[in-house]
Each structure stands twice: as structure tokens, then as C-alpha cells.
Amino acid sequence: MTRQHLLIGHTLAFTGDPFHEPPEDAVRHESRGGVLIAKGRIRAVGPADMLHRAHPQAKIIDYGNALICAGFIDAHAHYPQTGIIASWGKRLIDWLNTYTFPEEMRFGDPAHAAAVARLYLDLVRAAGTTTVASFCTIHPESVDAFFAEAEARGQRVVAGRTCMDRNAPDGLCDTPQSAHDESAALIARWHGRGRLAYAITPRFSPTSSPAQLEALGALWAAHPDCLMQTHLAEQKEEVEWVGRLFPEARDYLDTYERYGLLGKGALFGHAIHLTARERARLHEAGASLIHCPTSNSFIGSGLFDMAGLMAEGQRIGLATDTGGGSSFSMLRTMAAAYEIAQLRGHALHPAQLMWLATQGSARALRMEHLIGNLAAGLEADLAVLDLASTPAIAQRAARAGNIWEALFPTIMMGDERAIRAVWINGRPAI
């Protein structure tokens, strides 16, 4: 007989999109809820007593007053930058040249890449993150290390070899042909293997020549079931630089669009300084925008227009952008998203923040049919949150009149201490 587990606690599941209907109507909360899991999948979600009666043979794990939710999904990260997180810097280009590029030079060493991949996945798991989409480096060894470590854990991840053929150190530059061929070989080796997915990965237009962007566009056309991840309109001086490098382009987005790198499955990190044309084309093409709030504040990039972009119907995910971001924690990332929205005059509801870190990011990765919610049939990637993990949080949560008042202090002040348990692919990981 298949072993079943029944997890009991507060449960939080999304029945709709809290950005486009009243947040309370988009969520199903059970104060004594249950999640039945078996063979790596969620089999049922509902009142704990009802599920226990229906499945008396299930092993019960009672988390008491903790909150069971979908595991967090980090939709844009750079695992090779683990060691340089929280490095003092000026602006984006200075930060890349001073910290990022020297660090990435080390990832041609398979042993080093494997050690950092292991450390990175340990750190995000401790923060309740069960899925990540990561840039690797130009070295195929960096991709192999990341996918191999994720595969050993049964973890769903997205990753790709970062491609650059200009405006980077010689040791990190490739060619249009090598970018295409090595990426194609990695796709053949890893994409669709278990819970692994490949993303074709030009770092951003300033470090890819038109010929390289064209080669990667052709590669995506040949492998349309892959994702494509890059950066877009992060800082104003970056946008101006792109204008000088691509004088024929209508705007920054056009440097991707004209080479076949805009469409469903495209993931554009940051997307802060967008023109009206870019916003319209991103929506029309079904691309995803990935909000990286801790990075945007740490490097001084600007304020993402969450309210305006959501009103347009854009597909938006949430991400740490480590190590440009200053935390591995999606709780801290949600808090930063709240603060940035406040600076733009819009208060995000706790349900919206949780949706961004779970269902919203799953939708951005076009994986909402697999992960990102408590729903029967989805993969059993779960986080269990202690809503009284520190004295400061506990005293505030004790005054709560509803689940949102109980959860919001953990979103704003929580860290790894709030992660009581993590389940990955139906197995306890913490």
C-alpha cells in the first residue's frame, strides 16, 4: 500500500487571483486544515477531520497552529553569486565588474561549482524555497553542477548557461556559435529530465552581440518548450547604454524582440524602466516580468510599478535576485515588495504577497499546473510557517483578529526561524 501523509495545521490555498478579485475571495483558509500527500503529489486538501476520516491509514503530522502553504518559488536568481551577496557597491555595472565577473570566473572548476550549488540549495531550502530559476555562468560545468544537485534532492529547478560575447572579461566571453552549441548540448542533457527545466540565458543585451542574440533566438525557436531568461530595464543608465549599443532598436525590449527572444516562456528580470510600447508588447506576447525588490533597493535601481503592471494584466513573478538581492529569503523579498509598493502609493494585501511568492511565480514560469498552490494533483512542494517564531512576531500575532493579521507580521519580520518544515516532492526536507 502506498504510504500517505496527512499534514495538519492552518492551510492556505488560492482559488483565484487576489490581484483581480477581492483577496479574501481568492483564498481558501482552513484553521484546522489538512493536506494529504502520496507519491510526491498532493492528493487532497480540506478540513483535517474530514480527510482523516476518509484516509484513516495516513500517517498524521500535526503542525498545530503553524501555516501550511505552497513552497516558495524564486523566479530569478544567480546561484554563482552566493558568495558575494551583500557586497558593497555603487551601481549595476560597477557591481558586475567589481564582484560578479571575478566570482563567476571560478565556476569552470566542477568541484567549486558543485560546492556552491550544494550550499545555495541548502540556504534557499532553509528559507522555505522549493523551486528556483537560476542563471549559471558561461561554464557548462556550472549548469551540470546545479542540475545534478537539484536532481539528487528531487527538486524542481530552472537553470541555464549564461551567454556573453562582449563587454565582459575575456575568461567569461564566448562566441555566438559556442553559446548556441553548448546551450544546445545542455538542453539535450538536462531539459525535461525529472523535475529539471532549461532556460536559454543571454545575460542581457549589453553583453550579447546581435549575432549572439540571433543565435539564441534560433535555439529557442528549435526548443520552444524551454524557457528564456534575461534582464530588462533594470537601471536608467543601463537603458541608455543599450540605446547606444543598438541604435537601430526602438527600445530595450526590441533588442530581444527583433531576434526572436520575446514570447510565451520569456522571463524578464526587473522590468522597472519600461516604455508604453514595451509594456504593451510584453502583455501581448505573454512574457513574464520578474520583480526583484531587495535587489532593486540594494543596487538603487528604482521602484517596480506593481499596481500599474498588474492592472494591465501582466504576468508577474517574485524573486530574490541573489546575489544582487540582499537575502535568500522569499519572506524578506515579500516584505521588500510591500515596502516598494508603499513608496508608489499602493499597499499590497498579505494574500497578494503570498500569491506572488507561490502561484504568481509558478504562473510566471508557466508551471502553475505543477507547483505553487495547495491543490489536488499538484506536486507536493510545501512550506510550513511558524507564525510566532520570535518574541516580536509572537506578541503581534497574539493580537490578530484573522489569518491575515496573524500572517502579516511573519511576512514583514520573519526569517529562517519561521520555517518550521519544508516538503520537497512529497518528502520532508527540513
C-alpha positions as CSV (number, residue, x, y, z in Angstrom):
1,M,0.0,0.0,0.0
2,T,1.3,3.5,-0.9
3,R,2.3,5.4,2.2
4,Q,0.2,8.6,2.7
5,H,0.9,11.5,4.9
6,L,-1.7,13.9,6.3
7,L,-0.2,17.2,7.3
8,I,-2.4,19.2,9.7
9,G,-2.4,22.9,10.6
10,H,-3.7,26.1,9.2
11,T,-3.9,25.8,5.4
12,L,-3.8,28.5,2.8
13,A,-4.8,27.7,-0.8
14,F,-5.6,30.0,-3.7
15,T,-8.9,29.6,-5.6
16,G,-8.3,32.8,-7.7
17,D,-6.0,35.7,-8.3
18,P,-6.1,38.2,-5.4
19,F,-4.9,41.0,-7.7
20,H,-8.0,40.7,-9.8
21,E,-10.7,39.8,-7.3
22,P,-11.1,40.7,-3.6
23,P,-8.2,39.0,-1.8
24,E,-10.4,37.3,0.7
25,D,-12.5,35.7,-2.1
26,A,-9.4,34.3,-3.8
27,V,-8.2,32.3,-0.9
28,R,-9.4,29.2,1.0
29,H,-8.2,29.2,4.6
30,E,-8.8,26.4,7.0
31,S,-7.9,27.0,10.6
32,R,-7.7,23.2,11.1
33,G,-6.9,22.1,7.6
34,G,-5.2,19.0,6.1
35,V,-3.0,18.3,3.1
36,L,-2.9,14.6,2.0
37,I,0.2,13.7,0.1
38,A,1.4,10.5,-1.5
39,K,3.9,9.6,-4.3
40,G,5.2,13.1,-4.5
41,R,1.7,14.7,-5.1
42,I,-1.0,16.5,-3.2
43,R,-3.9,14.1,-3.2
44,A,-6.5,16.2,-1.3
45,V,-6.8,19.5,0.6
46,G,-9.6,20.2,3.1
47,P,-10.8,20.1,6.7
48,A,-8.4,17.9,8.6
49,D,-11.1,15.8,10.3
50,M,-12.8,15.1,7.0
51,L,-9.6,13.9,5.4
52,H,-8.7,11.8,8.5
53,R,-12.0,10.0,8.3
54,A,-11.6,9.4,4.6
55,H,-8.0,8.2,4.9
56,P,-7.5,6.7,8.4
57,Q,-4.4,4.8,7.3
58,A,-2.5,8.1,6.6
59,K,0.4,9.0,8.9
60,I,-0.6,12.2,10.7
61,I,1.9,15.0,11.1
62,D,0.3,17.7,13.2
63,Y,1.9,21.2,12.9
64,G,-0.6,22.7,15.4
65,N,-1.0,26.5,14.8
66,A,1.6,26.6,12.0
67,L,0.5,27.6,8.5
68,I,0.9,25.0,5.7
69,C,1.3,26.7,2.2
70,A,2.9,26.0,-1.1
71,G,6.7,26.1,-1.1
72,F,8.1,29.5,-2.2
73,I,9.2,29.9,-5.8
74,D,12.1,32.2,-6.5
75,A,11.7,33.1,-10.2
76,H,15.1,34.9,-10.8
77,A,18.4,34.2,-9.0
78,H,22.1,33.8,-9.7
79,Y,23.4,30.8,-7.6
80,P,27.0,31.5,-8.6
81,Q,26.7,34.9,-6.7
82,T,26.1,33.1,-3.4
83,G,29.5,34.1,-2.0
84,I,29.2,37.8,-2.9
85,I,25.7,38.5,-1.6
86,A,25.6,41.8,0.4
87,S,28.8,43.2,-1.2
88,W,29.1,47.0,-1.0
89,G,28.7,48.5,-4.4
90,K,27.7,51.6,-6.4
91,R,25.6,50.9,-9.4
92,L,24.8,47.8,-11.5
93,I,27.8,48.0,-14.0
94,D,30.3,48.7,-11.2
95,W,28.8,45.9,-9.2
96,L,29.1,43.4,-12.0
97,N,32.7,44.4,-12.8
98,T,33.9,44.5,-9.2
99,Y,32.2,41.4,-7.7
100,T,30.1,39.4,-10.2
101,F,32.5,38.7,-13.0
102,P,35.5,37.8,-10.8
103,E,33.4,35.4,-8.9
104,E,31.9,33.8,-11.9
105,M,35.4,33.1,-13.3
106,R,35.7,30.4,-10.7
107,F,32.9,28.2,-12.0
108,G,34.9,26.4,-14.6
109,D,36.1,24.2,-11.7
110,P,33.5,21.4,-11.3
111,A,34.3,20.9,-7.6
112,H,33.8,24.6,-6.8
113,A,30.6,24.8,-8.8
114,A,29.2,21.7,-7.0
115,A,30.1,23.0,-3.6
116,V,28.4,26.3,-4.2
117,A,25.3,24.6,-5.8
118,R,25.0,22.5,-2.7
119,L,25.4,25.5,-0.3
120,Y,22.9,27.6,-2.3
121,L,20.2,24.9,-2.4
122,D,20.7,24.4,1.3
123,L,20.3,28.1,2.0
124,V,17.1,28.5,0.0
125,R,15.6,25.3,1.4
126,A,16.2,26.7,4.9
127,A,14.2,29.8,3.8
128,G,11.2,27.7,2.6
129,T,12.0,28.0,-1.1
130,T,11.3,24.8,-3.0
131,T,11.7,25.9,-6.7
132,V,14.3,28.4,-8.2
133,A,15.1,29.7,-11.6
134,S,18.8,30.5,-11.7
135,F,21.3,31.9,-14.1
136,C,24.5,29.8,-14.1
137,T,27.8,31.0,-15.6
138,I,29.3,30.7,-19.0
139,H,30.8,27.4,-18.0
140,P,28.8,24.2,-18.7
141,E,30.2,22.8,-15.5
142,S,28.2,25.4,-13.6
143,V,25.0,24.1,-15.2
144,D,25.9,20.5,-14.7
145,A,26.6,21.1,-11.0
146,F,23.4,22.9,-10.3
147,F,21.1,20.4,-12.1
148,A,22.9,17.4,-10.6
149,E,22.5,18.7,-7.1
150,A,18.8,19.6,-7.7
151,E,18.2,16.2,-9.2
152,A,19.7,14.4,-6.2
153,R,17.2,16.3,-4.0
154,G,14.2,15.7,-6.2
155,Q,13.9,19.4,-6.5
156,R,12.2,21.3,-9.4
157,V,14.5,24.0,-10.8
158,V,15.1,26.0,-13.9
159,A,18.6,27.0,-15.0
160,G,20.7,27.9,-18.0
161,R,24.2,28.6,-19.2
162,T,24.7,32.4,-19.1
163,C,25.8,33.6,-22.6
164,M,28.1,36.7,-23.1
165,D,30.3,37.5,-26.1
166,R,31.2,41.2,-25.4
167,N,31.5,43.8,-22.6
168,A,32.8,41.1,-20.1
169,P,36.2,39.8,-19.2
170,D,37.9,37.5,-21.7
171,G,37.6,34.5,-19.4
172,L,33.8,34.9,-19.4
173,C,33.2,35.6,-23.1
174,D,32.1,33.0,-25.6
175,T,31.0,33.4,-29.3
176,P,27.6,33.2,-31.0
177,Q,28.4,29.7,-32.1
178,S,29.7,28.3,-28.8
179,A,26.8,29.9,-26.9
180,H,24.4,28.1,-29.3
181,D,26.2,24.8,-29.4
182,E,27.0,24.5,-25.7
183,S,23.5,25.5,-24.7
184,A,22.0,23.0,-27.1
185,A,24.1,20.2,-25.6
186,L,23.0,21.2,-22.1
187,I,19.3,21.2,-23.3
188,A,19.8,17.7,-24.6
189,R,21.4,16.5,-21.4
190,W,19.1,18.1,-18.8
191,H,15.9,19.6,-20.1
192,G,12.8,17.7,-19.1
193,R,14.8,15.2,-17.1
194,G,12.7,14.6,-14.0
195,R,11.9,17.9,-12.4
196,L,14.5,19.9,-14.3
197,A,13.9,22.6,-17.0
198,Y,16.3,24.5,-19.1
199,A,16.2,28.3,-19.7
200,I,18.1,29.8,-22.7
201,T,20.0,32.5,-20.9
202,P,21.6,35.6,-22.5
203,R,22.7,37.7,-19.5
204,F,21.4,40.9,-21.1
205,S,21.7,42.8,-24.3
206,P,24.8,44.8,-23.4
207,T,26.8,41.5,-23.1
208,S,25.4,39.8,-26.2
209,S,26.1,40.9,-29.7
210,P,23.3,41.0,-32.3
211,A,24.8,37.8,-33.8
212,Q,24.7,36.0,-30.4
213,L,21.1,37.2,-29.7
214,E,20.1,35.9,-33.2
215,A,21.8,32.5,-32.5
216,L,20.0,32.2,-29.2
217,G,16.7,33.2,-30.8
218,A,17.2,30.4,-33.3
219,L,17.9,28.0,-30.5
220,W,14.7,28.9,-28.7
221,A,12.8,28.5,-31.9
222,A,14.2,25.0,-32.1
223,H,13.3,24.3,-28.5
224,P,10.1,26.2,-27.8
225,D,9.4,24.2,-24.7
226,C,12.4,25.7,-23.0
227,L,12.1,29.0,-21.1
228,M,14.2,32.0,-21.9
229,Q,15.5,34.2,-19.1
230,T,17.3,37.6,-19.2
231,H,17.3,41.1,-17.8
232,L,15.4,44.1,-18.9
233,A,15.3,47.8,-18.0
234,E,16.9,47.5,-14.5
235,Q,18.6,50.9,-14.3
236,K,18.3,54.1,-16.3
237,E,22.0,54.2,-17.3
238,E,21.7,50.6,-18.5
239,V,18.8,51.5,-20.7
240,E,20.8,54.4,-22.1
241,W,23.8,52.1,-22.7
242,V,21.5,49.7,-24.6
243,G,20.4,52.6,-26.7
244,R,24.0,53.4,-27.7
245,L,24.8,49.7,-28.4
246,F,21.6,49.1,-30.5
247,P,20.9,52.5,-32.2
248,E,18.5,50.8,-34.7
249,A,16.3,49.3,-31.9
250,R,13.0,51.0,-30.9
251,D,13.7,50.4,-27.2
252,Y,15.4,47.9,-24.9
253,L,12.8,45.2,-25.4
254,D,13.2,45.5,-29.2
255,T,16.8,44.3,-28.8
256,Y,15.3,40.9,-27.8
257,E,12.2,41.0,-29.9
258,R,13.9,41.5,-33.2
259,Y,16.0,38.4,-32.6
260,G,13.1,36.1,-31.6
261,L,13.6,36.4,-27.8
262,L,10.1,37.6,-26.9
263,G,7.2,35.3,-26.4
264,K,5.5,32.9,-24.0
265,G,8.1,31.5,-21.7
266,A,10.3,34.6,-21.7
267,L,11.3,35.7,-18.2
268,F,12.4,39.4,-17.9
269,G,14.1,40.2,-14.6
270,H,13.5,43.7,-13.1
271,A,11.5,45.5,-15.9
272,I,11.4,48.8,-14.0
273,H,12.0,51.5,-16.6
274,L,9.6,50.4,-19.4
275,T,8.2,52.5,-22.2
276,A,4.5,52.3,-23.1
277,R,5.3,50.3,-26.2
278,E,7.4,47.8,-24.2
279,R,4.6,47.3,-21.7
280,A,2.0,46.7,-24.4
281,R,4.3,44.2,-26.3
282,L,5.2,42.3,-23.1
283,H,1.5,41.8,-22.4
284,E,0.6,41.0,-25.9
285,A,3.4,38.4,-26.2
286,G,2.5,36.7,-22.9
287,A,6.0,37.2,-21.4
288,S,6.7,37.3,-17.7
289,L,8.1,40.1,-15.6
290,I,10.1,39.1,-12.5
291,H,10.0,41.6,-9.7
292,C,13.3,41.7,-7.6
293,P,12.6,44.1,-4.8
294,T,15.5,43.6,-2.5
295,S,17.9,43.9,-5.4
296,N,16.1,47.0,-6.8
297,S,16.6,48.8,-3.4
298,F,20.1,47.4,-2.7
299,I,21.6,48.5,-6.0
300,G,19.3,51.6,-6.3
301,S,17.6,50.5,-9.5
302,G,14.1,52.0,-9.0
303,L,10.6,51.2,-8.0
304,F,8.7,48.5,-9.8
305,D,5.2,49.5,-10.9
306,M,3.3,46.5,-9.4
307,A,-0.1,48.1,-9.3
308,G,0.1,49.5,-12.9
309,L,1.5,46.4,-14.4
310,M,-1.0,44.1,-12.7
311,A,-3.8,46.4,-13.8
312,E,-2.6,45.8,-17.4
313,G,-2.8,42.1,-16.9
314,Q,0.9,41.4,-17.0
315,R,2.3,38.1,-15.8
316,I,4.4,38.8,-12.8
317,G,6.6,36.7,-10.5
318,L,8.7,37.5,-7.5
319,A,12.4,36.8,-6.9
320,T,15.4,37.4,-4.6
321,D,17.9,38.1,-7.5
322,T,20.7,36.8,-5.2
323,G,23.4,37.9,-5.0
324,G,22.3,41.4,-6.3
325,G,19.4,40.9,-3.9
326,S,20.4,41.1,-0.3
327,S,18.6,38.0,1.0
328,F,18.0,34.3,0.2
329,S,14.6,34.5,1.8
330,M,11.3,34.9,0.0
331,L,9.8,36.2,3.2
332,R,12.2,39.1,3.2
333,T,11.5,39.5,-0.5
334,M,7.8,39.8,0.1
335,A,8.5,42.4,2.8
336,A,10.6,44.4,0.3
337,A,7.8,44.1,-2.3
338,Y,5.4,45.6,0.2
339,E,7.7,48.4,1.0
340,I,8.4,49.3,-2.6
341,A,4.7,49.2,-3.4
342,Q,4.1,51.6,-0.5
343,L,6.6,54.0,-1.9
344,R,4.5,54.0,-5.1
345,G,1.3,54.7,-3.0
346,H,-0.1,51.2,-3.1
347,A,-0.4,48.8,-0.2
348,L,-0.2,45.1,-1.1
349,H,-2.5,42.7,0.8
350,P,-0.9,39.8,2.5
351,A,-2.7,37.5,0.2
352,Q,-1.2,39.2,-2.8
353,L,2.3,38.9,-1.4
354,M,1.8,35.2,-0.7
355,W,0.4,34.7,-4.2
356,L,3.4,36.4,-5.8
357,A,5.8,34.1,-3.9
358,T,3.9,31.0,-4.9
359,Q,1.2,30.9,-7.5
360,G,2.3,34.1,-9.2
361,S,5.9,32.9,-9.6
362,A,4.6,29.5,-10.8
363,R,2.5,31.2,-13.4
364,A,5.4,33.4,-14.5
365,L,7.4,30.2,-15.0
366,R,4.4,28.6,-16.8
367,M,4.4,25.9,-14.2
368,E,1.1,26.7,-12.4
369,H,-0.2,23.2,-13.4
370,L,2.7,21.6,-11.4
371,I,3.5,23.8,-8.4
372,G,2.7,26.9,-6.5
373,N,-0.6,26.0,-4.7
374,L,-2.3,23.6,-2.3
375,A,-4.4,21.7,-4.8
376,A,-5.1,18.1,-5.6
377,G,-2.8,16.9,-8.3
378,L,0.0,19.4,-7.9
379,E,3.5,18.3,-6.8
380,A,3.9,18.2,-3.1
381,D,6.3,21.1,-2.5
382,L,5.2,22.7,0.8
383,A,6.4,25.2,3.4
384,V,5.2,25.2,7.0
385,L,5.4,28.6,8.7
386,D,5.6,29.2,12.4
387,L,3.6,32.3,12.9
388,A,5.1,33.0,16.3
389,S,8.8,32.3,15.5
390,T,10.3,35.2,17.5
391,P,9.1,37.1,20.6
392,A,8.5,40.2,18.5
393,I,6.4,38.3,15.9
394,A,4.6,36.3,18.6
395,Q,3.4,39.3,20.6
396,R,2.0,40.9,17.4
397,A,0.4,37.7,16.1
398,A,-1.3,37.2,19.5
399,R,-3.4,40.3,18.8
400,A,-4.5,39.0,15.4
401,G,-8.2,39.0,14.6
402,N,-7.9,37.0,11.4
403,I,-5.4,34.9,9.5
404,W,-4.1,38.0,7.6
405,E,-3.2,39.8,10.8
406,A,-1.6,36.6,12.1
407,L,0.4,36.1,8.9
408,F,1.5,39.6,8.0
409,P,4.0,40.0,10.9
410,T,5.8,36.9,9.7
411,I,5.9,38.3,6.1
412,M,7.3,41.6,7.4
413,M,9.6,40.3,10.2
414,G,10.1,36.7,9.5
415,D,13.3,34.8,8.5
416,E,14.6,31.2,8.5
417,R,13.4,30.8,12.1
418,A,9.8,31.0,10.8
419,I,10.3,27.9,8.5
420,R,9.2,25.0,10.7
421,A,9.2,22.4,7.9
422,V,9.8,22.1,4.2
423,W,8.5,19.3,2.0
424,I,10.0,18.7,-1.5
425,N,8.5,16.3,-3.9
426,G,6.4,14.8,-1.2
427,R,9.3,14.1,1.2
428,P,10.3,16.1,4.3
429,A,13.4,18.2,3.5
430,I,13.6,20.0,6.8
